[in-house]
Amino acid sequence: MNFFIYFYINFLLIYKVDLSHIKIDPHQTIVFGPGLTPNSVYPVQYFFIQAVDKNGMNITSKLDNNIFIVHIDGSGTENRCRIWTQTLNRHDGSFIVRYKLYEPCSNLKIQISYNNKPVANSPYISENKQIYQEECFCPKNNIKEWLKDMDCPSTYKQIDLDLAIFKQINMSNILDEVKVRFNHPKSESVCHYAIFENNVYRECFGEYVGFKMFIDAILLSILRKTKMPNVEFFVNLGDWPLEKRAISDNPLPIFSWCKSDNVRDIVMPTYDITESTLESMGRVTLDMLSVQQNSGVPWKNKTEKAIWRGRDSRLERLQLITLSRQNSHLLDAAITDFFFFRDKISEYGPRVNHMSFFDFFKYKYQVNVDGTVAAYRFPYLLGGGSAVFKQDSQYYEHFYNDLQPMVHYIPFKRDLNDLIKTLQWALENDDEVRKIAENGKKFVQENLMPKDIYCYYAILLKKFSSLLQESPVINEKMELVSQPESSKSACDCPKIKKTEKDEL
């Protein structure tokens, strides 16, 4: 064998050089997303890179982590901006680039290169424009302009459905009723919130009110970005939705994390997806961006089996254990914590150690079964690139209305009677199941990114404010929820022009 050929082959074997990158066309490669030329402030800015080959086709195979070189810089307080950048490999020919600002930054410049050649329209430059970090208190005076900058939709189907039953609302007339009906220690916990002159006030009822921190955080974050209309509302801090009155019986407007078919609550994004939006690249490791990187086992290499882990918060979860033992070739299910059915440990135990959420995606099939209410892991499962098998349920989150069975997920009956049959069908229809998994992942990218969570909250509050008959009255029992100290730092915000009446 020619010495040079021998040396070349051994070099590839030893260093595992990936030659797939030679197909990439940097000019046709697609770069898109809100973080390219930021018009709005997020806790983390982000954009996407989709590799495209010489024939104009999207590359869908796994690429090396460092195939694209991304450099983000700009002018900060000490010459260069302090920016933390991460490139997340989705292992399907695409990447998410996210970055976090630690100071205001002007003339932001994003350079993306491949083999020392610029990718797409790189560099992306925000000339003569100040980009602020999340902590800056720089609200825009016009919420319409802010919603437009974020490319928010005009409305959401779920918001319109939830608010349709409330024509006009007099909050002062129903405040006492809310206190009587939903102020039960060790049971319900409700907070009365008011946004007045772009400050947040609240009064909480009930014993377990710790989850107010998630509402506090998202409201304060929104108010650092735009001036919201004056509005007041009630938030249910528990898992179960509360308002069971019929429409004819004048139900009370209560915001809740999830909803069911027989209640009148107004659904909003769960505390879980809210926190992951606010704390991306922070104290949380699981968010709607990171889950897309850590789910990177190619479809053909995933284990052809369904996986489930969780606590014993519903009888059907115990039934999963029985099905798993009877059909171990199709389903791997186990309980990680016994709380509700401790007397059943000998039958359905022993408990197993918690499994890394990212390890779930080594399996082709994910089983999603309700917990106390809807299982809040559902959006992360959809984003992970495996096919989600979802139990029929009366409970739903804010985005379920936009999902389609057999398009974004695979349904099975509430009593689990057809789950094994459905999993067997999946084994025999791999191409169709893979497409459903891809659709679920695409849905997350288009509907559950940080931008979408902000849009939903802002539009919900804006539309709800239009139903109120009177401006909020801040009573002496309501506590001011202050912006964090870091927001008071000098951010050199543009001054807001006063108008006779803010355009809301």
C-alpha positions in Angstrom: 0.0 0.0 0.0 1.2 3.5 -0.8 2.8 5.0 2.3 0.8 8.2 2.0 -2.5 6.4 1.6 -1.6 4.2 4.6 -0.7 7.2 6.7 -3.9 9.1 5.7 -6.2 6.2 6.6 -4.6 5.7 10.0 -4.8 9.4 10.6 -8.6 9.3 10.0 -9.0 6.3 12.3 -6.9 7.7 15.1 -8.3 11.2 15.2 -11.8 10.3 13.9 -11.8 13.2 11.5 -15.4 13.9 10.2 -15.3 14.4 6.5 -19.1 15.1 6.3 -18.3 18.9 6.5 -17.0 19.0 3.0 -20.6 18.9 1.7 -21.6 22.1 3.4 -22.2 25.2 1.4 -21.6 28.2 3.7 -23.5 30.6 1.4 -26.6 28.5 1.2 -26.5 27.5 4.9 -29.5 29.1 6.8 -29.1 31.3 9.8 -32.2 32.7 11.5 -33.7 33.6 14.9 -34.3 36.6 17.2 -30.8 36.9 18.5 -29.1 37.7 15.2 -30.2 41.4 15.3 -31.9 41.7 18.7 -34.9 44.0 18.9 -35.9 42.8 22.3 -34.2 41.8 25.5 -34.3 38.2 26.7 -32.5 36.5 29.6 -30.7 34.7 26.8 -30.5 35.7 23.1 -30.5 32.8 20.6 -30.5 31.9 16.9 -30.3 28.8 14.7 -27.9 27.5 12.1 -29.1 24.9 9.6 -26.3 23.4 7.5 -27.1 23.2 3.8 -25.2 21.2 1.1 -24.0 22.2 -2.4 -27.3 21.0 -3.8 -29.3 23.3 -1.6 -30.6 20.4 0.6 -30.6 20.6 4.4 -28.0 18.3 6.0 -29.7 16.1 8.6 -26.8 14.0 9.8 -24.7 14.7 12.8 -21.9 17.3 12.4 -18.9 18.0 14.5 -19.4 20.4 17.4 -16.9 22.9 16.1 -17.9 22.8 12.4 -19.1 26.4 12.6 -17.0 29.0 14.4 -19.2 31.6 16.1 -17.7 34.8 17.5 -19.9 37.5 19.2 -18.5 40.8 20.3 -19.3 44.5 20.6 -18.5 47.7 22.4 -19.0 47.6 26.2 -18.0 49.6 29.2 -14.4 48.3 29.0 -13.9 48.2 25.2 -15.3 44.7 24.5 -18.6 43.4 25.8 -18.8 40.7 28.4 -20.7 37.9 26.7 -21.1 34.2 27.4 -21.7 32.2 24.3 -22.7 28.6 23.8 -23.2 26.6 20.6 -25.6 23.7 21.1 -25.3 20.8 18.6 -28.7 19.3 17.8 -27.0 16.4 16.1 -29.3 16.7 13.0 -27.3 19.1 10.9 -28.5 22.1 12.9 -27.2 24.1 15.8 -28.6 26.6 18.4 -26.3 29.5 19.4 -27.3 31.3 22.6 -25.5 34.1 24.3 -26.0 36.0 27.6 -25.0 39.7 28.0 -23.5 40.9 31.2 -23.6 44.6 30.3 -25.1 46.9 27.7 -23.5 46.3 24.4 -23.4 48.6 21.3 -22.5 47.7 17.7 -23.1 44.0 18.4 -21.3 41.9 15.8 -22.0 38.2 15.2 -19.6 36.4 12.9 -20.2 32.8 11.8 -17.7 31.1 9.6 -17.1 27.7 8.1 -13.5 26.8 6.9 -12.7 30.5 7.2 -15.6 31.5 4.9 -18.5 33.6 6.1 -21.8 31.7 6.6 -25.0 33.0 5.1 -25.1 36.8 5.6 -22.4 36.9 8.3 -21.3 39.1 9.9 -24.6 40.3 11.5 -24.1 43.8 12.9 -26.5 45.9 15.0 -24.9 49.3 14.2 -25.6 52.3 16.3 -27.8 50.2 18.6 -27.6 49.5 22.3 -28.4 45.9 23.3 -29.3 45.6 27.0 -28.9 42.7 29.4 -31.8 41.1 31.1 -31.3 43.0 34.4 -31.7 46.5 32.8 -34.8 48.4 33.7 -35.5 50.0 30.2 -39.2 49.7 29.5 -40.5 50.8 26.1 -43.5 53.2 26.4 -45.5 51.4 23.7 -46.4 47.8 24.3 -47.6 47.5 20.7 -44.1 48.3 19.5 -42.6 45.9 21.9 -44.9 43.0 20.8 -44.0 43.9 17.2 -40.3 43.8 17.9 -40.7 40.4 19.4 -42.7 39.2 16.4 -45.5 38.1 18.6 -48.8 36.9 17.1 -51.9 39.1 17.4 -53.4 36.6 19.8 -53.5 32.9 20.8 -56.4 30.6 20.3 -56.3 29.4 23.9 -56.4 33.0 25.3 -59.4 33.8 23.2 -61.2 30.7 24.3 -60.4 31.3 28.0 -61.5 35.0 28.0 -64.6 34.6 25.8 -66.7 33.8 28.9 -65.8 37.0 30.7 -67.4 40.1 29.2 -66.7 42.8 31.8 -65.0 42.3 35.1 -65.3 44.4 38.2 -62.4 43.1 40.4 -63.4 45.1 43.5 -66.7 43.3 43.5 -65.2 39.8 43.4 -62.2 40.3 45.6 -64.0 39.3 48.8 -65.6 36.3 47.1 -62.2 35.0 46.0 -60.9 35.3 49.6 -63.8 33.3 51.0 -63.8 30.6 48.3 -60.1 30.1 47.9 -58.5 31.0 51.2 -58.2 27.6 52.7 -55.0 26.9 54.6 -53.3 23.6 53.6 -55.5 23.5 50.5 -55.7 26.3 47.9 -53.3 29.2 47.7 -54.1 32.3 45.6 -52.4 35.6 45.0 -54.1 38.8 44.1 -51.7 40.7 41.7 -51.9 44.2 40.4 -49.7 46.0 37.8 -50.1 49.8 38.4 -47.9 52.4 36.8 -45.5 49.6 35.8 -45.0 48.4 39.4 -46.1 45.0 40.7 -48.2 44.6 43.9 -49.6 41.5 45.4 -51.4 40.0 48.4 -51.5 36.2 48.9 -54.0 34.0 50.7 -53.3 30.4 51.9 -50.4 28.7 53.5 -48.2 27.4 50.6 -47.5 30.5 48.6 -43.8 29.9 47.7 -44.6 29.5 44.0 -45.4 33.2 43.8 -41.7 33.6 43.0 -42.3 32.4 39.4 -45.1 35.0 38.8 -43.1 37.7 40.5 -40.1 37.0 38.3 -41.9 36.9 34.9 -43.9 40.0 35.7 -40.8 42.0 36.8 -38.9 40.8 33.7 -41.7 41.9 31.4 -41.9 45.3 33.1 -38.2 45.9 32.6 -38.9 45.6 28.9 -42.2 47.4 28.3 -44.8 49.5 30.0 -47.8 47.3 30.6 -51.4 48.5 31.0 -52.7 48.7 34.5 -54.3 45.4 35.3 -55.1 43.2 38.3 -55.8 39.4 38.4 -55.8 36.3 40.6 -53.2 33.5 40.3 -53.8 30.0 41.6 -50.4 28.7 43.0 -51.5 25.1 43.2 -51.5 22.4 40.6 -55.2 21.8 40.4 -57.4 24.3 38.5 -60.0 25.8 40.8 -63.0 27.4 39.1 -65.7 24.7 38.5 -68.7 27.0 38.2 -70.7 26.8 35.0 -70.6 29.8 32.6 -74.2 30.6 33.6 -73.1 30.9 37.3 -70.7 33.8 36.8 -67.3 32.0 37.3 -64.4 33.9 38.8 -61.4 34.7 36.6 -58.5 32.7 38.0 -55.2 32.3 36.3 -53.8 28.7 36.6 -50.8 26.7 35.4 -53.0 24.2 33.7 -56.6 23.6 32.9 -59.1 20.8 32.6 -62.3 20.3 30.5 -64.6 21.0 33.4 -63.2 24.2 34.8 -63.2 27.9 33.8 -59.7 28.8 34.8 -57.5 31.0 32.5 -54.5 28.9 31.6 -51.0 30.4 31.5 -47.5 28.9 30.9 -46.5 26.5 33.8 -44.1 27.6 36.5 -41.7 25.0 35.1 -41.4 26.4 31.6 -41.5 29.9 33.0 -38.5 29.3 35.2 -36.6 27.5 32.4 -37.2 30.6 30.2 -36.0 33.0 32.9 -33.0 30.9 34.1 -31.6 29.6 30.8 -27.8 29.6 31.1 -28.4 30.2 34.8 -29.4 27.9 37.6 -31.5 25.5 35.6 -29.9 22.8 33.4 -33.1 21.7 31.6 -34.7 24.3 29.3 -36.2 24.4 25.9 -32.9 25.1 24.3 -30.6 22.7 26.2 -33.0 19.8 25.8 -32.4 20.0 22.0 -28.7 19.6 22.4 -28.7 16.8 25.0 -31.2 14.7 23.0 -28.6 14.1 20.3 -28.7 10.3 19.7 -29.5 9.8 16.0 -32.9 8.1 15.4 -31.4 4.9 14.0 -29.2 4.6 17.1 -32.0 5.0 19.6 -33.2 2.0 21.6 -36.5 0.7 20.1 -38.3 0.8 23.4 -40.5 3.2 25.4 -39.1 4.7 28.6 -40.8 6.2 31.6 -39.7 7.3 35.1 -41.6 9.3 37.7 -43.3 9.3 41.1 -46.5 7.5 42.0 -48.8 10.5 41.6 -51.5 8.7 39.7 -52.9 5.1 39.6 -52.1 4.8 35.9 -48.4 5.2 36.7 -48.6 2.1 38.8 -50.4 0.3 35.9 -47.4 1.3 33.8 -45.2 -0.8 36.0 -47.3 -3.9 35.5 -47.3 -3.3 31.7 -43.6 -2.9 31.8 -43.0 -6.2 33.6 -45.3 -8.0 31.1 -43.8 -6.4 28.0 -40.2 -5.6 28.9 -39.2 -5.8 25.2 -41.5 -2.7 24.5 -41.6 -0.7 27.8 -39.1 0.2 30.6 -41.1 1.9 33.4 -40.2 2.4 37.1 -41.2 4.5 40.1 -38.6 6.9 41.4 -40.5 8.0 44.5 -43.5 6.6 46.5 -45.7 9.1 48.2 -49.3 8.6 47.3 -49.3 4.8 47.2 -46.7 3.9 49.9 -48.8 0.8 50.8 -48.1 -0.5 47.3 -44.3 -0.4 47.4 -44.1 -4.2 47.9 -46.2 -4.7 44.7 -44.8 -2.0 42.4 -41.4 -1.3 43.9 -38.7 -1.1 44.7 -38.1 2.5 43.8 -35.3 3.2 41.4 -32.8 6.0 41.2 -33.6 9.1 39.3 -32.6 8.9 35.6 -31.0 11.9 33.9 -33.7 13.5 31.8 -31.3 13.7 28.9 -30.8 10.0 29.0 -34.5 9.5 28.2 -33.7 10.4 24.6 -31.5 7.4 24.1 -34.9 5.7 23.5 -37.2 6.1 20.5 -40.4 6.3 22.5 -41.3 8.6 25.4 -44.4 7.8 27.5 -46.2 10.8 29.0 -48.8 10.0 31.7 -50.5 12.6 33.9 -49.3 13.2 37.4 -51.5 15.1 39.8 -52.6 17.1 36.7 -50.9 17.4 33.3 -47.3 16.2 33.4 -45.3 19.4 33.0 -42.4 17.4 31.3 -44.5 17.2 28.1 -42.9 20.2 26.3 -39.4 18.9 27.0 -40.3 15.5 25.7 -41.6 17.0 22.5 -38.4 18.9 22.0 -36.1 15.9 22.5 -36.4 14.3 19.2 -38.1 11.1 20.3 -41.7 10.2 19.6 -44.0 11.1 22.5 -46.9 8.7 23.4 -49.4 10.8 25.3 -52.2 9.6 27.5 -55.6 10.9 26.7 -56.4 13.5 29.5 -58.8 16.1 30.6 -55.8 18.3 31.7 -53.9 20.6 29.3 -51.3 23.3 29.3 -51.5 26.6 27.4 -50.2 25.2 24.1 -52.1 21.9 23.8 -54.8 23.5 21.6 -52.2 23.9 18.8 -51.1 20.2 18.8 -52.5 17.5 16.6 -52.5 13.8 17.5 -50.6 11.6 15.1 -48.9 14.7 13.8 -47.0 15.9 16.9 -47.5 13.0 19.2 -49.1 9.5 19.4 -52.2 9.2 21.7 -53.2 6.3 23.8 -56.3 5.7 26.0 -56.5 7.0 29.5 -56.8 3.5 31.0 -53.7 2.4 29.1 -55.5 -0.5 27.5 -54.1 0.2 24.0 -50.6 1.4 25.0 -48.8 -1.9 24.2 -50.7 -2.3 21.0 -49.7 1.3 20.0 -46.1 0.6 20.8 -46.1 -2.5 18.7 -47.6 -0.4 15.9 -44.7 2.0 16.3 -42.1 -0.8 15.8 -43.8 -1.7 12.5 -44.1 1.9 11.2 -40.8 3.4 12.0 -40.7 6.0 9.2 -44.1 7.4 10.2 -43.1 7.5 13.9 -39.9 9.2 13.1 -41.8 11.9 11.2 -44.1 12.5 14.2 -41.0 12.9 16.4 -39.6 15.4 14.0 -42.9 17.3 13.9 -42.9 17.5 17.7 -39.4 18.9 17.8 -40.3 21.4 15.1 -43.4 22.5 17.1 -41.3 23.3 20.1 -38.9 25.4 18.0 -41.8 27.3 16.5 -44.0 27.7 19.6 -42.3 27.1 22.9 -39.0 29.1 22.7 -38.3 31.9 25.2 -39.8 34.5 22.9 -43.1 32.6 22.8 -43.4 32.4 26.6 -43.0 36.2 26.9 -45.5 36.7 24.1 -48.1 34.6 25.7 -47.9 36.3 29.1 -47.9 39.8 27.6 -50.8 39.2 25.3 -52.8 37.4 28.0 -52.3 40.4 30.4 -53.0 43.0 27.8 -56.2 41.3 26.7 -57.4 40.7 30.2 -56.8 44.3 31.1 -59.3 45.3 28.4 -62.0 43.4 30.3 -61.6 45.4 33.5 -64.2 48.0 34.3 -61.9 50.0 36.6 -58.2 50.7 37.2 -56.6 48.7 40.0 -56.8 50.1 43.5 -53.7 49.3 45.6 -54.8 48.6 49.2 -52.6 48.7 52.3 -52.4 44.9 52.4 -50.8 44.7 49.0 -47.0 44.4 49.0 -44.8 46.1 46.4 -42.7 43.5 44.5 -39.5 45.3 43.9 -37.2 45.0 40.9 -33.9 43.3 41.9 -31.1 45.6 43.0 -29.1 44.8 39.8 -31.8 46.5 37.7 -30.9 49.8 39.3 -27.4 49.8 37.8 -26.6 52.4 35.1 -27.8 50.9 31.9 -28.0 54.2 30.0 -31.6 53.5 29.0 -33.2 55.9 26.5 -35.6 58.2 28.2 -39.3 57.4 27.9 -41.3 60.2 26.3 -44.4 61.1 28.3 -47.7 61.2 26.4 -51.1 62.4 27.5 -52.3 58.8 27.4 -50.0 55.8 26.9 -50.9 53.8 23.8 -51.8 50.4 25.2 
